[in-house]
């Protein structure tokens, strides 16, 4: 178990504006024109993987903060989400997000990097970390049920389902953000709903995992891993995340007690502090 005791900490960053995502560009890869945003710089790269309900816009309150802390920050819209478009003339469809990420890493010629995935992005982060251990320095998975195939995990998912709410797309927002956030920031909630409704392109197929996530698979992940949990998360509550993350070799757990499923959006200052402390920690 990784137990960091002291953390170098940069000067307090300025509060980010709602539009701190830098200008992006398309990267043509096999099977996809991948919309990518990249802060540039010579720092260690941090690659951000958005949720199933998000796009690169979900990271608007992380980009400037992480870049100011010395990292090169990179995010992309997954194939069929946001601005990224599938291109069957250049590659098979629908491909996997892990393979798109690997192609982007090759294209950008990235050195070993940190990988952060939230919710559905956490599924991919685990998939990639088990496949390409030599490319990763540290791994962060936030607010994610991991999409595991084990029967006991399927039973766990069933037990936490909310009748009349889980699976109801019209009411999805009540699962995606916590009740405190909905009460205190109606403007932020409106921006989140707008992003969510426009995130997935009509009829875009979901990309499968490169290989199914299993306990045996993640037990081989070598990177030090931070697990960030939201105490008010109805989709991936702390008990569920601890249940699967116990199979990781090196895991540190952080609980944000008042955060729901979209904890980086709801509680950005607290989320950013946990991430940066972990990435700056001395082993």
RATA-V49372 format. One record per residue. N is the residue number from 1. BURIAL is # if it has 16 or more other ideal C-beta (glycine too) atoms within 10 Angstrom, else .. Layout:
BEGIN
n=N burial=BURIAL
n=N burial=BURIAL
END
This chain:
BEGIN
n=1 burial=.
n=2 burial=.
n=3 burial=.
n=4 burial=.
n=5 burial=.
n=6 burial=.
n=7 burial=.
n=8 burial=.
n=9 burial=.
n=10 burial=.
n=11 burial=.
n=12 burial=.
n=13 burial=.
n=14 burial=.
n=15 burial=.
n=16 burial=#
n=17 burial=.
n=18 burial=.
n=19 burial=.
n=20 burial=#
n=21 burial=#
n=22 burial=#
n=23 burial=.
n=24 burial=#
n=25 burial=.
n=26 burial=.
n=27 burial=#
n=28 burial=.
n=29 burial=#
n=30 burial=.
n=31 burial=#
n=32 burial=#
n=33 burial=#
n=34 burial=#
n=35 burial=#
n=36 burial=#
n=37 burial=#
n=38 burial=#
n=39 burial=#
n=40 burial=.
n=41 burial=.
n=42 burial=.
n=43 burial=.
n=44 burial=#
n=45 burial=#
n=46 burial=#
n=47 burial=#
n=48 burial=#
n=49 burial=#
n=50 burial=#
n=51 burial=#
n=52 burial=#
n=53 burial=#
n=54 burial=#
n=55 burial=#
n=56 burial=#
n=57 burial=#
n=58 burial=#
n=59 burial=#
n=60 burial=#
n=61 burial=#
n=62 burial=#
n=63 burial=#
n=64 burial=#
n=65 burial=#
n=66 burial=#
n=67 burial=#
n=68 burial=#
n=69 burial=#
n=70 burial=.
n=71 burial=#
n=72 burial=#
n=73 burial=#
n=74 burial=#
n=75 burial=#
n=76 burial=#
n=77 burial=#
n=78 burial=#
n=79 burial=#
n=80 burial=#
n=81 burial=#
n=82 burial=#
n=83 burial=.
n=84 burial=#
n=85 burial=#
n=86 burial=#
n=87 burial=#
n=88 burial=.
n=89 burial=.
n=90 burial=.
n=91 burial=#
n=92 burial=.
n=93 burial=.
n=94 burial=#
n=95 burial=#
n=96 burial=#
n=97 burial=#
n=98 burial=#
n=99 burial=#
n=100 burial=#
n=101 burial=#
n=102 burial=#
n=103 burial=#
n=104 burial=#
n=105 burial=#
n=106 burial=.
n=107 burial=.
n=108 burial=#
n=109 burial=.
n=110 burial=.
n=111 burial=.
n=112 burial=.
n=113 burial=#
n=114 burial=#
n=115 burial=#
n=116 burial=#
n=117 burial=#
n=118 burial=#
n=119 burial=#
n=120 burial=#
n=121 burial=#
n=122 burial=#
n=123 burial=#
n=124 burial=#
n=125 burial=#
n=126 burial=#
n=127 burial=#
n=128 burial=#
n=129 burial=#
n=130 burial=#
n=131 burial=#
n=132 burial=#
n=133 burial=.
n=134 burial=.
n=135 burial=#
n=136 burial=#
n=137 burial=.
n=138 burial=#
n=139 burial=#
n=140 burial=#
n=141 burial=#
n=142 burial=#
n=143 burial=#
n=144 burial=#
n=145 burial=#
n=146 burial=#
n=147 burial=#
n=148 burial=#
n=149 burial=.
n=150 burial=#
n=151 burial=.
n=152 burial=.
n=153 burial=#
n=154 burial=.
n=155 burial=.
n=156 burial=#
n=157 burial=#
n=158 burial=.
n=159 burial=.
n=160 burial=.
n=161 burial=.
n=162 burial=.
n=163 burial=.
n=164 burial=.
n=165 burial=.
n=166 burial=.
n=167 burial=.
n=168 burial=.
n=169 burial=.
n=170 burial=.
n=171 burial=.
n=172 burial=#
n=173 burial=#
n=174 burial=.
n=175 burial=#
n=176 burial=#
n=177 burial=#
n=178 burial=#
n=179 burial=.
n=180 burial=.
n=181 burial=#
n=182 burial=#
n=183 burial=.
n=184 burial=.
n=185 burial=.
n=186 burial=.
n=187 burial=.
n=188 burial=#
n=189 burial=#
n=190 burial=.
n=191 burial=.
n=192 burial=#
n=193 burial=.
n=194 burial=.
n=195 burial=#
n=196 burial=#
n=197 burial=.
n=198 burial=.
n=199 burial=#
n=200 burial=#
n=201 burial=.
n=202 burial=.
n=203 burial=.
n=204 burial=#
n=205 burial=.
n=206 burial=.
n=207 burial=#
n=208 burial=.
n=209 burial=#
n=210 burial=#
n=211 burial=.
n=212 burial=.
n=213 burial=#
n=214 burial=#
n=215 burial=#
n=216 burial=.
n=217 burial=#
n=218 burial=#
n=219 burial=.
n=220 burial=.
n=221 burial=#
n=222 burial=.
n=223 burial=#
n=224 burial=#
n=225 burial=#
n=226 burial=#
n=227 burial=#
n=228 burial=#
n=229 burial=#
n=230 burial=#
n=231 burial=.
n=232 burial=#
n=233 burial=#
n=234 burial=#
n=235 burial=#
n=236 burial=#
n=237 burial=#
n=238 burial=#
n=239 burial=.
n=240 burial=#
n=241 burial=#
n=242 burial=.
n=243 burial=#
n=244 burial=#
n=245 burial=#
n=246 burial=.
n=247 burial=#
n=248 burial=#
n=249 burial=.
n=250 burial=.
n=251 burial=#
n=252 burial=#
n=253 burial=.
n=254 burial=#
n=255 burial=.
n=256 burial=#
n=257 burial=.
n=258 burial=#
n=259 burial=#
n=260 burial=#
n=261 burial=#
n=262 burial=#
n=263 burial=#
n=264 burial=#
n=265 burial=#
n=266 burial=#
n=267 burial=#
n=268 burial=#
n=269 burial=.
n=270 burial=#
n=271 burial=#
n=272 burial=#
n=273 burial=.
n=274 burial=#
n=275 burial=#
n=276 burial=#
n=277 burial=#
n=278 burial=#
n=279 burial=#
n=280 burial=#
n=281 burial=#
n=282 burial=.
n=283 burial=.
END
